[in-house]
Amino acid sequence: MLIVGTRAYRRKYENKDPGTGTVVALEIKVVWARLTGPADGHPAVIPLMLEGDVNESLPLVLQAHAFSDFRIDDRYFDIALELLIGLDEISPRHPAVSHWKKQLSRDGFGRRSSANSFDDEDLPTDEEMKQALKRVGSRALNSAFDSNQTAVVEQHGQLVWLYSDGTTKPYVASEAPESYLES
């Protein structure tokens, strides 16, 4: 259950908006039952902050919970992706997650840092990073092939399953490659 925190939502919860009646107050009773009842079969309650601060936008029962903060415009897509990954219980190390984070960053939708908190001279050069990533990628690929597993790689801008014999198959998130199905 996603609760979008805004000042208007809080007003409705407190019944200070005569046009909405007690709908939000009743909704919070359901939320409270989910938060305090047995965890079996109850979906999580996740507050999303869209405006204002926590105290003025969420009912008291939700103020202490972790929330997704959509108030930061230049992190909107990052946060939305993180929320979807969490809701679908996808591993943050899943190749598709890495692909989409990289794609968001490439398209200018990723995290934008303000001032660096460290000295740029302490960072490796781009070339050093590329070489290090190549070595790590090569080791991971060899390890997968040594254990008779396939790997997901990006090829010509598309994700594909790569087999140890060099053959490829288009990557589909809901499908496992043949080698996984056999074991």
N, C-alpha and C positions, 0 to 999 in steps of 0.2 A: 504494500500500500504506500503510495507516494503522497506526501502532504506538501503542497506548495505554499511556503511561508511568505505572506505579504501583509502589509498593514490592514488591507481590506479583509483578509482572511481572519486575522485576529479580532477585528471589529465584529465580524459575523459570529465568531465563536462566543464573544462576550454579549451577544444579543444587542449590540448597540446600533445595528443596522435594521430599522423597522421593516424594510422590504424583504428581508431574507428569513425572518422567523428564527427557528431554533435548529435548522438543518445541520449547521456546523457543530453546534453543541452536541447533537445526537451522534454525529460522526465521531467526535472525540470520545464519546462513551464506547464506541466500537473499538477505537484505537486503544483505549485504556484496557479493555478486555483482552485485546491481543497482546499488549505489553505485559500484563500481569497474569494471564492464564497460561496453561500448559503450552509449550512450544510446538508440540506435534501438530503438523498440518496448518499452522497459522503462518501466513506470509509475513515477512518483515515489514516494519513501519519505518519508512525512510523520509525524513524531512528534507525538503529542497528549499534553500533560501533564495528568493528571487529579489527581494527588496527589504530595506530597513535592517534593524539589528534583531537578534534573536528574541529579545524581550518584547519588542513591539510587533513582531510578525508571527510568532508561534505561541500556541497555548502553553501554559506552564508545564504540562505533562510531557511536552516534547522538547523543551528548552535545553535539557541536559544531554540529549542524544546527539551523536555525530550526525552531521548533515552534509549534503552536497551543496557547495556554495556557488550558485549561478549569478552572484552579484558582481563578479569580476568579468567584465565583458571580453577581455582578450584571452580568457581561459575557458570560455563557455564550451567550446567543442572538446577540449581536453577533459573537462569535468563530465560532459555528457558521455564521452567514450568510457571513462572510468566507471561511471554509474552503470552503463549497459554491461560492461564486462563483469561487474559485481553482481548485477541482477541475474545474469545468465550463468553465473558461477564459472566463468571462463578463466583459465589460468593466465595471469599477466605475462607468462613466458610463452604463451601460445604463439606460433608463427603469424597467425592472422592479426593478433593484437599488435605485434611489432610492426607488421606491415601497415596497419591503419595509423598507428602513432607516427610512423615515418612519413606516411602520406599527408597527414594533417600538418606536420611540421614543414614538409616540402611546399605545401600549398599556402603556407603562411597562417595556418590556424592553430599551430601548436603553442606551447608555452613561450612566453616572451619574458626574458629576465630583465629586471631593472639593472641597476649598477652591479657589476660583478663584485663579489665579496672577497675575491682573491686576485692575485696578481697574474695577468695573462702570460707573463714570462715563465711562470711555473708550469704552464700547460704544455703538453706535447704538441708538436706541430701537426698540421693536417696530414702530412705525409706519414709521420710516425704513427698516427692513429689509424690510417688506412692500412699500413703494414701490420700493425698489431691485430686489427680486426680480421684481416685476411688469415693470419696465423690461427687465431681462435676459431674462425669459421672452418678452416681446413681441418683442424683437429677434431672439431665436433662432427664434421661430415665423415671423416675416417672412422671415428668411434661408432657412428651409426651404422656404417657399412660393415665394420668388423663384427657387429652384433646382429647382422642380417636384417637391419631395419632400413626403412626408407627415410628420406629427409625432405622437408619442405624448403624450397629455395625460390628466390625470385629470378625469373628468366624473361628477358625482354619486357619487363614491367608487369609480369603476371606471376602469381604463385603457382608452382607446380610440384608434384611429387617427383623426386629424383631417386632412381634405383641405382644400386651398386654397379650394374652393367652399363650405366649411362643413359638408359631410357627414361622418358618422362611421361607423366600423365597429368592433365589439368587438375589443380587442387580444388576440391570442394569440401568446405568445412564439415559438412554432415557425413562425409564418406571417409572410411578408413581404407588405406591401400591394401592390396591383396595380402602382403606379407603379415599385416597385423591380424587379418581375418583368419589366417591359417594357424596362428599360434594360440 
